[in-house]
């Protein structure tokens, strides 16, 4: 995604925040439209926020979940999506365990396909909502000279990939932080195709304590045990955002987490719920961002 397109989506989403907060009336721009949520992996925040986003815009949702879909009977991802599209839905939001699954579906259906997380590859709307939270907190879409630390299970995180690409496209320098087993050096090449002239950089650190004083934002990631992650007994003391560690962040720095949070492991409750935390703002921004994405995908006529 180009820098200009990203900023346009962020600006559109920002205008929708009052709608999400109940300060303005919902828009009926998707009236008569049906969005299919094809979620073949478990989800709370993403699925519900897409549903709320669609309804805030006057559209309707149908939910197809993994345990209730024909995928549990052996039907392929593409065949499932083609059948859903053939029912006349206007867009498909897909989450699946196959990396590249959303792109594959898009090659076989004629309606818009929105990636809600594909394997260990990407989570584009999460990256966008994280940038909306950051740019709202900092008061600017230009993140040049900012350092965004993303700490934890980077290797298995689609959130880390999308957030890093989005932040660097807006000019920020991204620092991946975690044990060597969770931060592969191959991620240094993530920005090889970044088209922005103001693109930031990506670095790697295995020392959270050394990185803390230079961070404008600390984004803590969930350890993905369901994807085979294994940690040592000192993981929380080495890579968790404890109260003591958080106190050494710069005064203006913010704390983020895409959820769900393993409290006491990735960050302490005081850090998750304190005045620096953007965790609940991220959830609110998720609805506004997905509203903006839906409006873009349905075109200027909405």
C-alpha positions as CSV (number, residue, x, y, z in Angstrom):
1,X,0.0,0.0,0.0
2,X,1.3,3.4,-0.9
3,X,1.9,6.1,1.7
4,X,-0.7,8.3,0.1
5,X,-3.4,5.6,0.1
6,X,-2.6,4.7,3.7
7,X,-2.8,8.3,4.9
8,X,-6.1,8.6,3.0
9,X,-7.5,5.6,4.8
10,X,-6.3,6.9,8.1
11,X,-7.9,10.3,7.5
12,X,-11.1,8.6,6.5
13,X,-11.1,6.4,9.6
14,X,-10.4,9.4,11.8
15,X,-13.6,11.1,10.6
16,X,-15.5,7.9,11.6
17,X,-14.3,7.7,15.2
18,X,-17.2,9.9,16.5
19,X,-19.6,7.4,14.9
20,X,-17.9,4.5,16.6
21,X,-18.0,6.4,20.0
22,X,-21.7,7.2,19.6
23,X,-21.1,10.9,19.2
24,X,-22.5,11.0,15.7
25,X,-25.3,9.1,13.9
26,X,-24.3,6.0,11.9
27,X,-24.0,6.3,8.2
28,X,-26.2,4.4,5.8
29,X,-23.6,4.2,3.0
30,X,-23.7,0.4,2.8
31,X,-27.5,0.1,2.9
32,X,-28.5,-3.0,0.9
33,X,-25.0,-4.5,1.0
34,X,-24.2,-7.9,2.5
35,X,-20.7,-8.6,3.9
36,X,-19.7,-12.3,4.5
37,X,-17.4,-12.8,7.4
38,X,-15.5,-16.0,6.5
39,X,-13.6,-16.7,9.7
40,X,-11.9,-20.1,9.6
41,X,-9.8,-19.2,12.7
42,X,-11.0,-18.1,16.1
43,X,-11.4,-14.4,16.6
44,X,-13.1,-11.9,18.9
45,X,-11.9,-8.4,18.2
46,X,-11.5,-8.6,14.4
47,X,-14.7,-10.5,13.6
48,X,-16.9,-8.4,15.9
49,X,-15.3,-5.1,14.7
50,X,-16.0,-6.0,11.1
51,X,-19.6,-6.8,12.0
52,X,-20.0,-3.6,13.9
53,X,-18.3,-1.6,11.1
54,X,-20.7,-3.1,8.5
55,X,-23.7,-2.4,10.6
56,X,-22.6,1.2,11.5
57,X,-22.5,1.8,7.7
58,X,-26.0,0.3,7.3
59,X,-25.0,-3.0,5.8
60,X,-25.7,-6.5,6.8
61,X,-23.4,-9.3,7.9
62,X,-23.4,-13.1,7.6
63,X,-20.9,-15.0,9.7
64,X,-19.4,-18.3,8.5
65,X,-17.1,-19.8,11.2
66,X,-14.6,-22.6,10.9
67,X,-16.4,-25.1,13.0
68,X,-19.7,-24.6,11.2
69,X,-18.4,-24.3,7.6
70,X,-18.0,-27.1,5.1
71,X,-14.2,-26.7,5.5
72,X,-14.7,-29.0,8.5
73,X,-15.9,-31.6,6.0
74,X,-12.9,-31.2,3.7
75,X,-14.1,-28.5,1.3
76,X,-11.2,-26.3,0.1
77,X,-10.8,-22.7,1.0
78,X,-11.4,-21.5,-2.6
79,X,-14.5,-23.7,-3.0
80,X,-16.0,-22.4,0.2
81,X,-15.3,-18.8,-0.8
82,X,-16.7,-19.3,-4.4
83,X,-19.9,-20.8,-3.0
84,X,-20.3,-17.8,-0.6
85,X,-19.7,-15.4,-3.4
86,X,-22.2,-17.2,-5.6
87,X,-24.9,-16.4,-3.1
88,X,-24.6,-12.8,-4.0
89,X,-22.7,-11.3,-1.1
90,X,-21.0,-8.0,-1.9
91,X,-17.7,-8.6,-0.1
92,X,-15.9,-11.3,1.7
93,X,-13.8,-10.8,4.9
94,X,-11.6,-13.8,5.4
95,X,-9.4,-15.1,8.2
96,X,-7.6,-18.4,7.6
97,X,-4.6,-20.4,8.6
98,X,-3.2,-20.5,5.1
99,X,-0.6,-17.8,4.4
100,X,-1.7,-16.1,1.2
101,X,-5.3,-17.5,1.5
102,X,-7.0,-14.1,1.1
103,X,-5.0,-13.4,-2.1
104,X,-5.9,-16.9,-3.4
105,X,-9.6,-16.3,-2.8
106,X,-9.4,-12.9,-4.5
107,X,-8.2,-14.6,-7.7
108,X,-11.3,-16.8,-7.8
109,X,-14.2,-14.4,-6.9
110,X,-15.4,-11.1,-8.4
111,X,-16.3,-9.3,-5.2
112,X,-13.9,-7.4,-2.9
113,X,-11.9,-9.7,-0.5
114,X,-10.6,-8.2,2.7
115,X,-7.8,-10.0,4.5
116,X,-8.6,-10.4,8.2
117,X,-5.4,-12.4,8.9
118,X,-3.8,-15.1,6.8
119,X,-1.6,-17.7,8.6
120,X,1.7,-16.1,9.7
121,X,1.7,-13.7,6.7
122,X,-0.3,-10.5,7.1
123,X,-3.0,-8.7,9.1
124,X,-3.5,-5.5,7.1
125,X,-6.4,-3.9,8.9
126,X,-4.6,-4.5,12.2
127,X,-1.6,-2.7,10.9
128,X,-3.9,0.2,9.8
129,X,-5.8,0.4,13.1
130,X,-2.5,0.4,15.0
131,X,-1.3,3.3,12.9
132,X,-4.6,5.1,13.5
133,X,-4.1,4.7,17.2
134,X,-0.5,6.0,17.0
135,X,-1.3,8.9,14.7
136,X,-4.2,10.0,16.9
137,X,-2.0,9.8,20.0
138,X,0.9,11.7,18.3
139,X,-1.4,14.2,16.4
140,X,0.3,13.5,13.0
141,X,0.4,11.0,10.2
142,X,4.1,11.7,9.7
143,X,5.9,9.2,12.0
144,X,9.4,10.3,10.8
145,X,11.9,10.3,13.7
146,X,9.7,8.0,15.8
147,X,10.9,4.6,17.0
148,X,8.3,1.9,17.3
149,X,9.3,-1.2,19.3
150,X,7.5,-4.4,18.5
151,X,8.4,-7.0,21.2
152,X,7.6,-10.7,21.6
153,X,6.9,-13.5,19.2
154,X,7.7,-11.7,16.0
155,X,8.4,-14.9,14.0
156,X,4.9,-16.2,14.2
157,X,3.1,-12.8,14.2
158,X,1.2,-11.5,11.1
159,X,0.5,-8.4,13.3
160,X,4.2,-7.6,13.5
161,X,4.7,-7.8,9.8
162,X,1.7,-5.6,8.9
163,X,2.3,-3.1,11.7
164,X,6.0,-2.8,10.8
165,X,5.3,-2.3,7.2
166,X,2.6,0.3,7.9
167,X,4.7,2.2,10.5
168,X,7.8,2.3,8.3
169,X,5.7,3.5,5.3
170,X,4.7,6.5,7.5
171,X,8.4,7.1,8.2
172,X,8.9,5.4,11.5
173,X,11.9,3.2,12.4
174,X,10.8,-0.2,13.7
175,X,12.7,-2.2,16.2
176,X,11.8,-5.9,16.5
177,X,12.6,-7.1,20.0
178,X,12.7,-10.6,21.4
179,X,14.8,-13.7,21.9
180,X,16.8,-14.9,18.9
181,X,14.4,-17.8,18.4
182,X,11.5,-15.4,17.9
183,X,13.2,-12.7,15.9
184,X,14.6,-14.1,12.7
185,X,17.1,-11.9,10.8
186,X,15.1,-12.6,7.6
187,X,12.7,-9.9,8.8
188,X,15.3,-7.3,8.0
189,X,14.3,-7.7,4.4
190,X,10.6,-6.9,5.1
191,X,10.9,-3.4,3.6
192,X,12.7,-4.4,0.4
193,X,9.6,-3.5,-1.6
194,X,8.6,-0.4,0.4
195,X,7.6,2.2,-2.2
196,X,7.7,5.2,0.1
197,X,10.5,7.7,-0.3
198,X,10.2,8.4,3.4
199,X,10.2,4.8,4.4
200,X,11.7,4.1,7.8
201,X,14.0,1.2,8.8
202,X,13.8,-2.1,10.5
203,X,16.3,-3.2,13.2
204,X,16.6,-6.1,15.6
205,X,17.4,-6.2,19.3
206,X,17.5,-9.0,21.8
207,X,17.6,-6.7,24.8
208,X,14.4,-5.0,25.8
209,X,16.0,-3.1,28.6
210,X,18.5,-1.5,26.3
211,X,15.7,-0.5,23.8
212,X,13.2,0.9,26.3
213,X,14.7,4.4,26.6
214,X,14.6,5.0,22.8
215,X,11.0,3.9,22.1
216,X,8.1,6.2,21.3
217,X,5.8,3.3,21.3
218,X,6.1,-0.2,22.8
219,X,3.9,-2.7,21.1
220,X,3.8,-6.0,23.0
221,X,2.8,-9.2,21.2
222,X,1.1,-12.3,22.4
223,X,3.2,-15.5,22.6
224,X,1.5,-17.7,20.1
225,X,1.6,-21.1,21.8
226,X,-1.1,-22.4,19.4
227,X,1.5,-22.0,16.6
228,X,4.2,-23.9,18.4
229,X,5.9,-21.1,20.3
230,X,8.0,-22.2,23.3
231,X,9.4,-19.9,25.9
232,X,11.9,-20.2,28.8
233,X,11.0,-19.7,32.4
234,X,12.6,-16.2,32.4
235,X,10.7,-15.0,29.4
236,X,8.5,-12.5,31.4
237,X,11.4,-11.1,33.3
238,X,13.4,-10.7,30.1
239,X,10.7,-9.6,27.6
240,X,7.6,-8.6,29.5
241,X,6.6,-5.0,30.0
242,X,6.7,-4.9,33.8
243,X,5.8,-1.8,35.8
244,X,9.5,-1.2,36.4
245,X,10.4,-1.5,32.8
246,X,7.5,0.7,31.6
247,X,8.5,3.4,34.0
248,X,11.7,3.8,32.0
249,X,9.9,4.6,28.8
250,X,10.2,8.2,27.7
251,X,7.4,10.4,29.2
252,X,5.5,10.7,25.9
253,X,5.8,7.0,25.0
254,X,2.6,4.8,24.6
255,X,2.0,1.2,25.2
256,X,0.1,-1.1,22.7
257,X,-1.0,-4.7,22.4
258,X,-3.2,-6.2,19.6
259,X,-4.9,-8.6,22.1
260,X,-5.7,-11.0,23.5
261,X,-3.3,-10.3,26.3
262,X,-1.5,-12.9,28.4
263,X,-1.4,-10.6,31.5
264,X,1.7,-11.1,33.6
265,X,3.6,-12.6,30.6
266,X,3.7,-10.0,27.9
267,X,2.8,-7.0,30.1
268,X,1.6,-6.4,33.6
269,X,-2.0,-5.3,34.3
270,X,-0.8,-1.9,35.4
271,X,0.9,-1.4,32.0
272,X,-2.1,-2.7,30.1
273,X,-4.6,-0.5,31.9
274,X,-2.5,2.5,32.8
275,X,-2.6,6.1,31.4
276,X,0.0,5.3,28.7
277,X,-2.0,2.4,27.3
278,X,-3.6,2.6,23.9
279,X,-5.0,-0.9,24.1
280,X,-8.7,0.1,24.3
281,X,-8.1,2.9,21.8
282,X,-6.8,0.2,19.4
283,X,-10.1,-1.6,19.7
284,X,-12.1,1.5,19.0
285,X,-9.9,2.4,16.1
286,X,-10.4,-1.1,14.7
287,X,-14.0,-0.4,14.0
288,X,-13.3,3.0,12.4
289,X,-10.5,1.6,10.3
290,X,-12.6,-1.3,9.1
291,X,-15.4,1.1,8.2
292,X,-13.0,3.1,6.1
293,X,-11.7,0.0,4.4
294,X,-15.2,-1.2,3.6
295,X,-16.1,2.2,2.2
296,X,-13.0,2.2,0.0
297,X,-13.6,-1.3,-1.3
298,X,-17.2,-0.5,-2.3
299,X,-16.0,2.6,-4.2
300,X,-16.7,6.3,-4.2
301,X,-20.3,5.8,-4.9
302,X,-21.0,4.8,-1.3
